Amino acid sequence: MVKITIDHDNCDGADCAECVDVCPMEVLILEGDKIVVQNKEDCSLCEVCMDVCPNEAIKVEDE
């Protein structure tokens, strides 16, 4: 099972949203001004979202 954690205190949300743009599985979406996880079971654990986040606000783990 995949665990995706977004630290909203450090996330720039709609002002950045690079993670939403690069997620190949469209697991991260912009909802209002926040990044949220949808269908986390579709996550391929590629961690590209973590790589592009300038604030290191995303953590992807395989539980």
PDBQT receptor file of N, H, CA, C and O in Angstrom, charges set to zero:
ATOM      1  N   MET A   1       0.832  -1.182   0.000  1.00  0.00    +0.000 N 
ATOM      2  CA  MET A   1       0.000   0.000   0.000  1.00  0.00    +0.000 C 
ATOM      3  C   MET A   1       0.877   1.245   0.000  1.00  0.00    +0.000 C 
ATOM      4  O   MET A   1       1.920   1.286   0.652  1.00  0.00    +0.000 OA
ATOM      5  N   VAL A   2       0.447   2.236  -0.725  1.00  0.00    +0.000 N 
ATOM      6  H   VAL A   2      -0.400   2.203  -1.254  1.00  0.00    +0.000 HD
ATOM      7  CA  VAL A   2       1.197   3.485  -0.856  1.00  0.00    +0.000 C 
ATOM      8  C   VAL A   2       0.695   4.506   0.156  1.00  0.00    +0.000 C 
ATOM      9  O   VAL A   2      -0.508   4.645   0.372  1.00  0.00    +0.000 OA
ATOM     10  N   LYS A   3       1.629   5.211   0.766  1.00  0.00    +0.000 N 
ATOM     11  H   LYS A   3       2.607   5.098   0.590  1.00  0.00    +0.000 HD
ATOM     12  CA  LYS A   3       1.280   6.321   1.652  1.00  0.00    +0.000 C 
ATOM     13  C   LYS A   3       1.885   7.592   1.057  1.00  0.00    +0.000 C 
ATOM     14  O   LYS A   3       3.099   7.685   0.873  1.00  0.00    +0.000 OA
ATOM     15  N   ILE A   4       1.028   8.563   0.762  1.00  0.00    +0.000 N 
ATOM     16  H   ILE A   4       0.043   8.487   0.912  1.00  0.00    +0.000 HD
ATOM     17  CA  ILE A   4       1.473   9.838   0.215  1.00  0.00    +0.000 C 
ATOM     18  C   ILE A   4       1.092  10.921   1.213  1.00  0.00    +0.000 C 
ATOM     19  O   ILE A   4      -0.081  11.095   1.544  1.00  0.00    +0.000 OA
ATOM     20  N   THR A   5       2.094  11.642   1.684  1.00  0.00    +0.000 N 
ATOM     21  H   THR A   5       3.047  11.501   1.416  1.00  0.00    +0.000 HD
ATOM     22  CA  THR A   5       1.864  12.693   2.668  1.00  0.00    +0.000 C 
ATOM     23  C   THR A   5       2.244  14.031   2.058  1.00  0.00    +0.000 C 
ATOM     24  O   THR A   5       3.330  14.188   1.500  1.00  0.00    +0.000 OA
ATOM     25  N   ILE A   6       1.342  14.988   2.171  1.00  0.00    +0.000 N 
ATOM     26  H   ILE A   6       0.460  14.860   2.624  1.00  0.00    +0.000 HD
ATOM     27  CA  ILE A   6       1.622  16.347   1.717  1.00  0.00    +0.000 C 
ATOM     28  C   ILE A   6       1.625  17.251   2.938  1.00  0.00    +0.000 C 
ATOM     29  O   ILE A   6       0.631  17.349   3.657  1.00  0.00    +0.000 OA
ATOM     30  N   ASP A   7       2.750  17.908   3.162  1.00  0.00    +0.000 N 
ATOM     31  H   ASP A   7       3.558  17.829   2.578  1.00  0.00    +0.000 HD
ATOM     32  CA  ASP A   7       2.882  18.849   4.271  1.00  0.00    +0.000 C 
ATOM     33  C   ASP A   7       2.341  20.197   3.792  1.00  0.00    +0.000 C 
ATOM     34  O   ASP A   7       3.061  20.983   3.177  1.00  0.00    +0.000 OA
ATOM     35  N   HIS A   8       1.077  20.450   4.080  1.00  0.00    +0.000 N 
ATOM     36  H   HIS A   8       0.492  19.812   4.580  1.00  0.00    +0.000 HD
ATOM     37  CA  HIS A   8       0.427  21.660   3.569  1.00  0.00    +0.000 C 
ATOM     38  C   HIS A   8       1.009  22.938   4.168  1.00  0.00    +0.000 C 
ATOM     39  O   HIS A   8       0.824  24.017   3.606  1.00  0.00    +0.000 OA
ATOM     40  N   ASP A   9       1.706  22.838   5.292  1.00  0.00    +0.000 N 
ATOM     41  H   ASP A   9       1.856  21.961   5.750  1.00  0.00    +0.000 HD
ATOM     42  CA  ASP A   9       2.350  24.017   5.865  1.00  0.00    +0.000 C 
ATOM     43  C   ASP A   9       3.531  24.468   5.005  1.00  0.00    +0.000 C 
ATOM     44  O   ASP A   9       3.874  25.650   4.984  1.00  0.00    +0.000 OA
ATOM     45  N   ASN A  10       4.152  23.520   4.294  1.00  0.00    +0.000 N 
ATOM     46  H   ASN A  10       3.874  22.560   4.311  1.00  0.00    +0.000 HD
ATOM     47  CA  ASN A  10       5.301  23.848   3.447  1.00  0.00    +0.000 C 
ATOM     48  C   ASN A  10       4.972  23.871   1.960  1.00  0.00    +0.000 C 
ATOM     49  O   ASN A  10       5.775  24.346   1.156  1.00  0.00    +0.000 OA
ATOM     50  N   CYS A  11       3.807  23.367   1.589  1.00  0.00    +0.000 N 
ATOM     51  H   CYS A  11       3.155  22.982   2.242  1.00  0.00    +0.000 HD
ATOM     52  CA  CYS A  11       3.400  23.293   0.190  1.00  0.00    +0.000 C 
ATOM     53  C   CYS A  11       2.870  24.650  -0.282  1.00  0.00    +0.000 C 
ATOM     54  O   CYS A  11       2.084  25.293   0.413  1.00  0.00    +0.000 OA
ATOM     55  N   ASP A  12       3.308  25.076  -1.470  1.00  0.00    +0.000 N 
ATOM     56  H   ASP A  12       3.947  24.554  -2.035  1.00  0.00    +0.000 HD
ATOM     57  CA  ASP A  12       2.842  26.341  -2.050  1.00  0.00    +0.000 C 
ATOM     58  C   ASP A  12       1.523  26.186  -2.801  1.00  0.00    +0.000 C 
ATOM     59  O   ASP A  12       0.968  27.168  -3.293  1.00  0.00    +0.000 OA
ATOM     60  N   GLY A  13       1.021  24.956  -2.889  1.00  0.00    +0.000 N 
ATOM     61  H   GLY A  13       1.471  24.158  -2.490  1.00  0.00    +0.000 HD
ATOM     62  CA  GLY A  13      -0.279  24.697  -3.505  1.00  0.00    +0.000 C 
ATOM     63  C   GLY A  13      -0.406  25.225  -4.922  1.00  0.00    +0.000 C 
ATOM     64  O   GLY A  13       0.437  24.948  -5.776  1.00  0.00    +0.000 OA
ATOM     65  N   ALA A  14      -1.453  25.980  -5.164  1.00  0.00    +0.000 N 
ATOM     66  H   ALA A  14      -2.137  26.204  -4.470  1.00  0.00    +0.000 HD
ATOM     67  CA  ALA A  14      -1.754  26.482  -6.505  1.00  0.00    +0.000 C 
ATOM     68  C   ALA A  14      -0.667  27.413  -7.042  1.00  0.00    +0.000 C 
ATOM     69  O   ALA A  14      -0.546  27.581  -8.256  1.00  0.00    +0.000 OA
ATOM     70  N   ASP A  15       0.122  28.017  -6.157  1.00  0.00    +0.000 N 
ATOM     71  H   ASP A  15       0.024  27.881  -5.172  1.00  0.00    +0.000 HD
ATOM     72  CA  ASP A  15       1.193  28.908  -6.612  1.00  0.00    +0.000 C 
ATOM     73  C   ASP A  15       2.333  28.143  -7.280  1.00  0.00    +0.000 C 
ATOM     74  O   ASP A  15       3.142  28.734  -7.996  1.00  0.00    +0.000 OA
ATOM     75  N   CYS A  16       2.399  26.852  -7.051  1.00  0.00    +0.000 N 
ATOM     76  H   CYS A  16       1.742  26.373  -6.469  1.00  0.00    +0.000 HD
ATOM     77  CA  CYS A  16       3.458  26.021  -7.630  1.00  0.00    +0.000 C 
ATOM     78  C   CYS A  16       2.837  24.918  -8.485  1.00  0.00    +0.000 C 
ATOM     79  O   CYS A  16       2.863  24.986  -9.714  1.00  0.00    +0.000 OA
ATOM     80  N   ALA A  17       2.284  23.910  -7.829  1.00  0.00    +0.000 N 
ATOM     81  H   ALA A  17       2.263  23.855  -6.831  1.00  0.00    +0.000 HD
ATOM     82  CA  ALA A  17       1.588  22.778  -8.464  1.00  0.00    +0.000 C 
ATOM     83  C   ALA A  17       2.441  22.000  -9.469  1.00  0.00    +0.000 C 
ATOM     84  O   ALA A  17       1.898  21.332 -10.348  1.00  0.00    +0.000 OA
ATOM     85  N   GLU A  18       3.764  22.079  -9.349  1.00  0.00    +0.000 N 
ATOM     86  H   GLU A  18       4.205  22.622  -8.634  1.00  0.00    +0.000 HD
ATOM     87  CA  GLU A  18       4.629  21.319 -10.258  1.00  0.00    +0.000 C 
ATOM     88  C   GLU A  18       4.396  19.819 -10.118  1.00  0.00    +0.000 C 
ATOM     89  O   GLU A  18       4.473  19.086 -11.104  1.00  0.00    +0.000 OA
ATOM     90  N   CYS A  19       4.113  19.364  -8.913  1.00  0.00    +0.000 N 
ATOM     91  H   CYS A  19       4.050  19.960  -8.113  1.00  0.00    +0.000 HD
ATOM     92  CA  CYS A  19       3.888  17.938  -8.681  1.00  0.00    +0.000 C 
ATOM     93  C   CYS A  19       2.666  17.442  -9.457  1.00  0.00    +0.000 C 
ATOM     94  O   CYS A  19       2.662  16.328  -9.981  1.00  0.00    +0.000 OA
ATOM     95  N   VAL A  20       1.637  18.276  -9.524  1.00  0.00    +0.000 N 
ATOM     96  H   VAL A  20       1.640  19.181  -9.098  1.00  0.00    +0.000 HD
ATOM     97  CA  VAL A  20       0.431  17.915 -10.268  1.00  0.00    +0.000 C 
ATOM     98  C   VAL A  20       0.767  17.759 -11.751  1.00  0.00    +0.000 C 
ATOM     99  O   VAL A  20       0.290  16.835 -12.410  1.00  0.00    +0.000 OA
ATOM    100  N   ASP A  21       1.586  18.665 -12.265  1.00  0.00    +0.000 N 
ATOM    101  H   ASP A  21       1.973  19.416 -11.730  1.00  0.00    +0.000 HD
ATOM    102  CA  ASP A  21       1.950  18.652 -13.683  1.00  0.00    +0.000 C 
ATOM    103  C   ASP A  21       2.786  17.434 -14.076  1.00  0.00    +0.000 C 
ATOM    104  O   ASP A  21       2.681  16.946 -15.201  1.00  0.00    +0.000 OA
ATOM    105  N   VAL A  22       3.617  16.942 -13.149  1.00  0.00    +0.000 N 
ATOM    106  H   VAL A  22       3.701  17.339 -12.235  1.00  0.00    +0.000 HD
ATOM    107  CA  VAL A  22       4.543  15.867 -13.513  1.00  0.00    +0.000 C 
ATOM    108  C   VAL A  22       4.075  14.464 -13.149  1.00  0.00    +0.000 C 
ATOM    109  O   VAL A  22       4.658  13.484 -13.612  1.00  0.00    +0.000 OA
ATOM    110  N   CYS A  23       3.041  14.351 -12.335  1.00  0.00    +0.000 N 
ATOM    111  H   CYS A  23       2.568  15.148 -11.959  1.00  0.00    +0.000 HD
ATOM    112  CA  CYS A  23       2.595  13.019 -11.903  1.00  0.00    +0.000 C 
ATOM    113  C   CYS A  23       2.035  12.240 -13.092  1.00  0.00    +0.000 C 
ATOM    114  O   CYS A  23       0.992  12.604 -13.635  1.00  0.00    +0.000 OA
ATOM    115  N   PRO A  24       2.721  11.172 -13.500  1.00  0.00    +0.000 N 
ATOM    116  CA  PRO A  24       2.281  10.433 -14.690  1.00  0.00    +0.000 C 
ATOM    117  C   PRO A  24       0.980   9.659 -14.471  1.00  0.00    +0.000 C 
ATOM    118  O   PRO A  24       0.303   9.293 -15.432  1.00  0.00    +0.000 OA
ATOM    119  N   MET A  25       0.636   9.413 -13.222  1.00  0.00    +0.000 N 
ATOM    120  H   MET A  25       1.186   9.710 -12.441  1.00  0.00    +0.000 HD
ATOM    121  CA  MET A  25      -0.567   8.640 -12.910  1.00  0.00    +0.000 C 
ATOM    122  C   MET A  25      -1.744   9.532 -12.497  1.00  0.00    +0.000 C 
ATOM    123  O   MET A  25      -2.830   9.039 -12.194  1.00  0.00    +0.000 OA
ATOM    124  N   GLU A  26      -1.513  10.847 -12.488  1.00  0.00    +0.000 N 
ATOM    125  H   GLU A  26      -0.630  11.248 -12.734  1.00  0.00    +0.000 HD
ATOM    126  CA  GLU A  26      -2.539  11.829 -12.116  1.00  0.00    +0.000 C 
ATOM    127  C   GLU A  26      -3.130  11.553 -10.735  1.00  0.00    +0.000 C 
ATOM    128  O   GLU A  26      -4.338  11.658 -10.520  1.00  0.00    +0.000 OA
ATOM    129  N   VAL A  27      -2.241  11.198  -9.808  1.00  0.00    +0.000 N 
ATOM    130  H   VAL A  27      -1.260  11.112  -9.982  1.00  0.00    +0.000 HD
ATOM    131  CA  VAL A  27      -2.645  10.917  -8.432  1.00  0.00    +0.000 C 
ATOM    132  C   VAL A  27      -2.775  12.216  -7.637  1.00  0.00    +0.000 C 
ATOM    133  O   VAL A  27      -3.602  12.315  -6.731  1.00  0.00    +0.000 OA
ATOM    134  N   LEU A  28      -1.963  13.199  -7.977  1.00  0.00    +0.000 N 
ATOM    135  H   LEU A  28      -1.291  13.119  -8.713  1.00  0.00    +0.000 HD
ATOM    136  CA  LEU A  28      -2.023  14.496  -7.299  1.00  0.00    +0.000 C 
ATOM    137  C   LEU A  28      -2.840  15.465  -8.145  1.00  0.00    +0.000 C 
ATOM    138  O   LEU A  28      -2.618  15.606  -9.348  1.00  0.00    +0.000 OA
ATOM    139  N   ILE A  29      -3.782  16.124  -7.497  1.00  0.00    +0.000 N 
ATOM    140  H   ILE A  29      -3.963  16.009  -6.521  1.00  0.00    +0.000 HD
ATOM    141  CA  ILE A  29      -4.621  17.087  -8.210  1.00  0.00    +0.000 C 
ATOM    142  C   ILE A  29      -4.694  18.376  -7.412  1.00  0.00    +0.000 C 
ATOM    143  O   ILE A  29      -4.423  18.402  -6.212  1.00  0.00    +0.000 OA
ATOM    144  N   LEU A  30      -5.061  19.434  -8.095  1.00  0.00    +0.000 N 
ATOM    145  H   LEU A  30      -5.282  19.413  -9.070  1.00  0.00    +0.000 HD
ATOM    146  CA  LEU A  30      -5.259  20.725  -7.462  1.00  0.00    +0.000 C 
ATOM    147  C   LEU A  30      -6.736  20.871  -7.154  1.00  0.00    +0.000 C 
ATOM    148  O   LEU A  30      -7.577  20.828  -8.052  1.00  0.00    +0.000 OA
ATOM    149  N   GLU A  31      -7.039  21.042  -5.887  1.00  0.00    +0.000 N 
ATOM    150  H   GLU A  31      -6.355  21.077  -5.158  1.00  0.00    +0.000 HD
ATOM    151  CA  GLU A  31      -8.422  21.215  -5.451  1.00  0.00    +0.000 C 
ATOM    152  C   GLU A  31      -8.490  22.547  -4.707  1.00  0.00    +0.000 C 
ATOM    153  O   GLU A  31      -8.007  22.672  -3.582  1.00  0.00    +0.000 OA
ATOM    154  N   GLY A  32      -9.095  23.531  -5.351  1.00  0.00    +0.000 N 
ATOM    155  H   GLY A  32      -9.488  23.430  -6.265  1.00  0.00    +0.000 HD
ATOM    156  CA  GLY A  32      -9.047  24.878  -4.794  1.00  0.00    +0.000 C 
ATOM    157  C   GLY A  32      -7.621  25.380  -4.897  1.00  0.00    +0.000 C 
ATOM    158  O   GLY A  32      -7.068  25.476  -5.993  1.00  0.00    +0.000 OA
ATOM    159  N   ASP A  33      -7.027  25.699  -3.769  1.00  0.00    +0.000 N 
ATOM    160  H   ASP A  33      -7.475  25.621  -2.878  1.00  0.00    +0.000 HD
ATOM    161  CA  ASP A  33      -5.628  26.146  -3.773  1.00  0.00    +0.000 C 
ATOM    162  C   ASP A  33      -4.697  25.127  -3.121  1.00  0.00    +0.000 C 
ATOM    163  O   ASP A  33      -3.543  25.436  -2.828  1.00  0.00    +0.000 OA
ATOM    164  N   LYS A  34      -5.202  23.907  -2.894  1.00  0.00    +0.000 N 
ATOM    165  H   LYS A  34      -6.140  23.656  -3.132  1.00  0.00    +0.000 HD
ATOM    166  CA  LYS A  34      -4.403  22.866  -2.242  1.00  0.00    +0.000 C 
ATOM    167  C   LYS A  34      -4.173  21.674  -3.159  1.00  0.00    +0.000 C 
ATOM    168  O   LYS A  34      -5.002  21.345  -4.007  1.00  0.00    +0.000 OA
ATOM    169  N   ILE A  35      -3.028  21.042  -2.966  1.00  0.00    +0.000 N 
ATOM    170  H   ILE A  35      -2.355  21.310  -2.277  1.00  0.00    +0.000 HD
ATOM    171  CA  ILE A  35      -2.724  19.788  -3.645  1.00  0.00    +0.000 C 
ATOM    172  C   ILE A  35      -3.338  18.668  -2.800  1.00  0.00    +0.000 C 
ATOM    173  O   ILE A  35      -3.137  18.616  -1.587  1.00  0.00    +0.000 OA
ATOM    174  N   VAL A  36      -4.074  17.791  -3.438  1.00  0.00    +0.000 N 
ATOM    175  H   VAL A  36      -4.238  17.833  -4.424  1.00  0.00    +0.000 HD
ATOM    176  CA  VAL A  36      -4.669  16.659  -2.729  1.00  0.00    +0.000 C 
ATOM    177  C   VAL A  36      -4.380  15.367  -3.486  1.00  0.00    +0.000 C 
ATOM    178  O   VAL A  36      -4.068  15.376  -4.677  1.00  0.00    +0.000 OA
ATOM    179  N   VAL A  37      -4.492  14.270  -2.769  1.00  0.00    +0.000 N 
ATOM    180  H   VAL A  37      -4.746  14.262  -1.801  1.00  0.00    +0.000 HD
ATOM    181  CA  VAL A  37      -4.242  12.946  -3.328  1.00  0.00    +0.000 C 
ATOM    182  C   VAL A  37      -5.575  12.325  -3.720  1.00  0.00    +0.000 C 
ATOM    183  O   VAL A  37      -6.535  12.330  -2.949  1.00  0.00    +0.000 OA
ATOM    184  N   GLN A  38      -5.612  11.788  -4.939  1.00  0.00    +0.000 N 
ATOM    185  H   GLN A  38      -4.833  11.783  -5.565  1.00  0.00    +0.000 HD
ATOM    186  CA  GLN A  38      -6.785  11.027  -5.375  1.00  0.00    +0.000 C 
ATOM    187  C   GLN A  38      -6.290   9.681  -5.883  1.00  0.00    +0.000 C 
ATOM    188  O   GLN A  38      -5.235   9.610  -6.512  1.00  0.00    +0.000 OA
ATOM    189  N   ASN A  39      -7.017   8.643  -5.625  1.00  0.00    +0.000 N 
ATOM    190  H   ASN A  39      -7.874   8.702  -5.114  1.00  0.00    +0.000 HD
ATOM    191  CA  ASN A  39      -6.676   7.299  -6.106  1.00  0.00    +0.000 C 
ATOM    192  C   ASN A  39      -5.225   6.927  -5.824  1.00  0.00    +0.000 C 
ATOM    193  O   ASN A  39      -4.480   6.560  -6.733  1.00  0.00    +0.000 OA
ATOM    194  N   LYS A  40      -4.833   7.024  -4.559  1.00  0.00    +0.000 N 
ATOM    195  H   LYS A  40      -5.438   7.321  -3.821  1.00  0.00    +0.000 HD
ATOM    196  CA  LYS A  40      -3.427   6.752  -4.211  1.00  0.00    +0.000 C 
ATOM    197  C   LYS A  40      -2.970   5.365  -4.618  1.00  0.00    +0.000 C 
ATOM    198  O   LYS A  40      -1.775   5.130  -4.799  1.00  0.00    +0.000 OA
ATOM    199  N   GLU A  41      -3.915   4.441  -4.765  1.00  0.00    +0.000 N 
ATOM    200  H   GLU A  41      -4.886   4.632  -4.618  1.00  0.00    +0.000 HD
ATOM    201  CA  GLU A  41      -3.556   3.083  -5.195  1.00  0.00    +0.000 C 
ATOM    202  C   GLU A  41      -3.014   3.056  -6.623  1.00  0.00    +0.000 C 
ATOM    203  O   GLU A  41      -2.408   2.067  -7.034  1.00  0.00    +0.000 OA
ATOM    204  N   ASP A  42      -3.227   4.142  -7.389  1.00  0.00    +0.000 N 
ATOM    205  H   ASP A  42      -3.719   4.946  -7.055  1.00  0.00    +0.000 HD
ATOM    206  CA  ASP A  42      -2.694   4.230  -8.749  1.00  0.00    +0.000 C 
ATOM    207  C   ASP A  42      -1.248   4.715  -8.780  1.00  0.00    +0.000 C 
ATOM    208  O   ASP A  42      -0.609   4.682  -9.831  1.00  0.00    +0.000 OA
ATOM    209  N   CYS A  43      -0.729   5.162  -7.648  1.00  0.00    +0.000 N 
ATOM    210  H   CYS A  43      -1.248   5.190  -6.794  1.00  0.00    +0.000 HD
ATOM    211  CA  CYS A  43       0.641   5.679  -7.575  1.00  0.00    +0.000 C 
ATOM    212  C   CYS A  43       1.630   4.582  -7.967  1.00  0.00    +0.000 C 
ATOM    213  O   CYS A  43       1.539   3.451  -7.490  1.00  0.00    +0.000 OA
ATOM    214  N   SER A  44       2.570   4.930  -8.837  1.00  0.00    +0.000 N 
ATOM    215  H   SER A  44       2.643   5.849  -9.225  1.00  0.00    +0.000 HD
ATOM    216  CA  SER A  44       3.566   3.968  -9.306  1.00  0.00    +0.000 C 
ATOM    217  C   SER A  44       4.865   4.032  -8.484  1.00  0.00    +0.000 C 
ATOM    218  O   SER A  44       5.826   3.326  -8.790  1.00  0.00    +0.000 OA
ATOM    219  N   LEU A  45       4.892   4.870  -7.450  1.00  0.00    +0.000 N 
ATOM    220  H   LEU A  45       4.111   5.443  -7.202  1.00  0.00    +0.000 HD
ATOM    221  CA  LEU A  45       6.070   5.051  -6.588  1.00  0.00    +0.000 C 
ATOM    222  C   LEU A  45       7.282   5.587  -7.351  1.00  0.00    +0.000 C 
ATOM    223  O   LEU A  45       8.422   5.317  -6.973  1.00  0.00    +0.000 OA
ATOM    224  N   CYS A  46       7.044   6.335  -8.409  1.00  0.00    +0.000 N 
ATOM    225  H   CYS A  46       6.118   6.555  -8.717  1.00  0.00    +0.000 HD
ATOM    226  CA  CYS A  46       8.161   6.883  -9.192  1.00  0.00    +0.000 C 
ATOM    227  C   CYS A  46       8.867   8.029  -8.466  1.00  0.00    +0.000 C 
ATOM    228  O   CYS A  46      10.029   8.322  -8.748  1.00  0.00    +0.000 OA
ATOM    229  N   GLU A  47       8.167   8.673  -7.533  1.00  0.00    +0.000 N 
ATOM    230  H   GLU A  47       7.223   8.435  -7.304  1.00  0.00    +0.000 HD
ATOM    231  CA  GLU A  47       8.699   9.748  -6.694  1.00  0.00    +0.000 C 
ATOM    232  C   GLU A  47       9.077  11.009  -7.458  1.00  0.00    +0.000 C 
ATOM    233  O   GLU A  47       9.786  11.861  -6.922  1.00  0.00    +0.000 OA
ATOM    234  N   VAL A  48       8.621  11.144  -8.695  1.00  0.00    +0.000 N 
ATOM    235  H   VAL A  48       8.045  10.452  -9.131  1.00  0.00    +0.000 HD
ATOM    236  CA  VAL A  48       8.944  12.347  -9.459  1.00  0.00    +0.000 C 
ATOM    237  C   VAL A  48       8.326  13.583  -8.796  1.00  0.00    +0.000 C 
ATOM    238  O   VAL A  48       8.875  14.680  -8.896  1.00  0.00    +0.000 OA
ATOM    239  N   CYS A  49       7.193  13.409  -8.124  1.00  0.00    +0.000 N 
ATOM    240  H   CYS A  49       6.747  12.517  -8.043  1.00  0.00    +0.000 HD
ATOM    241  CA  CYS A  49       6.569  14.526  -7.398  1.00  0.00    +0.000 C 
ATOM    242  C   CYS A  49       7.507  15.044  -6.307  1.00  0.00    +0.000 C 
ATOM    243  O   CYS A  49       7.636  16.251  -6.106  1.00  0.00    +0.000 OA
ATOM    244  N   MET A  50       8.153  14.123  -5.616  1.00  0.00    +0.000 N 
ATOM    245  H   MET A  50       8.049  13.142  -5.780  1.00  0.00    +0.000 HD
ATOM    246  CA  MET A  50       9.106  14.505  -4.572  1.00  0.00    +0.000 C 
ATOM    247  C   MET A  50      10.304  15.232  -5.171  1.00  0.00    +0.000 C 
ATOM    248  O   MET A  50      10.814  16.191  -4.592  1.00  0.00    +0.000 OA
ATOM    249  N   ASP A  51      10.742  14.770  -6.325  1.00  0.00    +0.000 N 
ATOM    250  H   ASP A  51      10.328  13.990  -6.796  1.00  0.00    +0.000 HD
ATOM    251  CA  ASP A  51      11.910  15.367  -6.980  1.00  0.00    +0.000 C 
ATOM    252  C   ASP A  51      11.674  16.814  -7.403  1.00  0.00    +0.000 C 
ATOM    253  O   ASP A  51      12.584  17.639  -7.323  1.00  0.00    +0.000 OA
ATOM    254  N   VAL A  52      10.446  17.131  -7.857  1.00  0.00    +0.000 N 
ATOM    255  H   VAL A  52       9.706  16.461  -7.922  1.00  0.00    +0.000 HD
ATOM    256  CA  VAL A  52      10.194  18.479  -8.361  1.00  0.00    +0.000 C 
ATOM    257  C   VAL A  52       9.728  19.459  -7.291  1.00  0.00    +0.000 C 
ATOM    258  O   VAL A  52       9.703  20.666  -7.531  1.00  0.00    +0.000 OA
ATOM    259  N   CYS A  53       9.360  18.962  -6.123  1.00  0.00    +0.000 N 
ATOM    260  H   CYS A  53       9.380  17.981  -5.928  1.00  0.00    +0.000 HD
ATOM    261  CA  CYS A  53       8.843  19.847  -5.079  1.00  0.00    +0.000 C 
ATOM    262  C   CYS A  53       9.976  20.693  -4.495  1.00  0.00    +0.000 C 
ATOM    263  O   CYS A  53      10.901  20.158  -3.884  1.00  0.00    +0.000 OA
ATOM    264  N   PRO A  54       9.903  22.013  -4.683  1.00  0.00    +0.000 N 
ATOM    265  CA  PRO A  54      10.990  22.868  -4.198  1.00  0.00    +0.000 C 
ATOM    266  C   PRO A  54      11.025  22.977  -2.666  1.00  0.00    +0.000 C 
ATOM    267  O   PRO A  54      12.032  23.397  -2.096  1.00  0.00    +0.000 OA
ATOM    268  N   ASN A  55       9.936  22.601  -2.011  1.00  0.00    +0.000 N 
ATOM    269  H   ASN A  55       9.118  22.260  -2.475  1.00  0.00    +0.000 HD
ATOM    270  CA  ASN A  55       9.859  22.728  -0.554  1.00  0.00    +0.000 C 
ATOM    271  C   ASN A  55       9.931  21.396   0.175  1.00  0.00    +0.000 C 
ATOM    272  O   ASN A  55       9.780  21.339   1.395  1.00  0.00    +0.000 OA
ATOM    273  N   GLU A  56      10.163  20.323  -0.578  1.00  0.00    +0.000 N 
ATOM    274  H   GLU A  56      10.286  20.370  -1.570  1.00  0.00    +0.000 HD
ATOM    275  CA  GLU A  56      10.213  18.975  -0.003  1.00  0.00    +0.000 C 
ATOM    276  C   GLU A  56       8.973  18.698   0.851  1.00  0.00    +0.000 C 
ATOM    277  O   GLU A  56       9.070  18.162   1.955  1.00  0.00    +0.000 OA
ATOM    278  N   ALA A  57       7.805  19.073   0.317  1.00  0.00    +0.000 N 
ATOM    279  H   ALA A  57       7.726  19.508  -0.580  1.00  0.00    +0.000 HD
ATOM    280  CA  ALA A  57       6.551  18.963   1.060  1.00  0.00    +0.000 C 
ATOM    281  C   ALA A  57       5.806  17.656   0.783  1.00  0.00    +0.000 C 
ATOM    282  O   ALA A  57       4.741  17.422   1.353  1.00  0.00    +0.000 OA
ATOM    283  N   ILE A  58       6.355  16.804  -0.086  1.00  0.00    +0.000 N 
ATOM    284  H   ILE A  58       7.221  16.994  -0.549  1.00  0.00    +0.000 HD
ATOM    285  CA  ILE A  58       5.687  15.552  -0.432  1.00  0.00    +0.000 C 
ATOM    286  C   ILE A  58       6.563  14.380  -0.027  1.00  0.00    +0.000 C 
ATOM    287  O   ILE A  58       7.773  14.368  -0.254  1.00  0.00    +0.000 OA
ATOM    288  N   LYS A  59       5.919  13.405   0.574  1.00  0.00    +0.000 N 
ATOM    289  H   LYS A  59       4.936  13.415   0.759  1.00  0.00    +0.000 HD
ATOM    290  CA  LYS A  59       6.622  12.182   0.961  1.00  0.00    +0.000 C 
ATOM    291  C   LYS A  59       5.826  10.996   0.425  1.00  0.00    +0.000 C 
ATOM    292  O   LYS A  59       4.630  10.874   0.691  1.00  0.00    +0.000 OA
ATOM    293  N   VAL A  60       6.486  10.128  -0.324  1.00  0.00    +0.000 N 
ATOM    294  H   VAL A  60       7.457  10.227  -0.540  1.00  0.00    +0.000 HD
ATOM    295  CA  VAL A  60       5.855   8.931  -0.877  1.00  0.00    +0.000 C 
ATOM    296  C   VAL A  60       6.541   7.724  -0.270  1.00  0.00    +0.000 C 
ATOM    297  O   VAL A  60       7.764   7.595  -0.320  1.00  0.00    +0.000 OA
ATOM    298  N   GLU A  61       5.726   6.828   0.311  1.00  0.00    +0.000 N 
ATOM    299  H   GLU A  61       4.733   6.932   0.351  1.00  0.00    +0.000 HD
ATOM    300  CA  GLU A  61       6.277   5.644   0.966  1.00  0.00    +0.000 C 
ATOM    301  C   GLU A  61       5.492   4.407   0.558  1.00  0.00    +0.000 C 
ATOM    302  O   GLU A  61       4.286   4.470   0.319  1.00  0.00    +0.000 OA
ATOM    303  N   ASP A  62       6.182   3.304   0.485  1.00  0.00    +0.000 N 
ATOM    304  H   ASP A  62       7.161   3.253   0.679  1.00  0.00    +0.000 HD
ATOM    305  CA  ASP A  62       5.549   2.010   0.249  1.00  0.00    +0.000 C 
ATOM    306  C   ASP A  62       5.421   1.333   1.601  1.00  0.00    +0.000 C 
ATOM    307  O   ASP A  62       6.419   0.952   2.212  1.00  0.00    +0.000 OA
ATOM    308  N   GLU A  63       4.197   1.187   2.059  1.00  0.00    +0.000 N 
ATOM    309  H   GLU A  63       3.386   1.496   1.562  1.00  0.00    +0.000 HD
ATOM    310  CA  GLU A  63       3.995   0.604   3.394  1.00  0.00    +0.000 C 
ATOM    311  C   GLU A  63       3.945  -0.899   3.358  1.00  0.00    +0.000 C 
ATOM    312  O   GLU A  63       3.781  -1.536   4.399  1.00  0.00    +0.000 OA
TER     313      GLU A  63
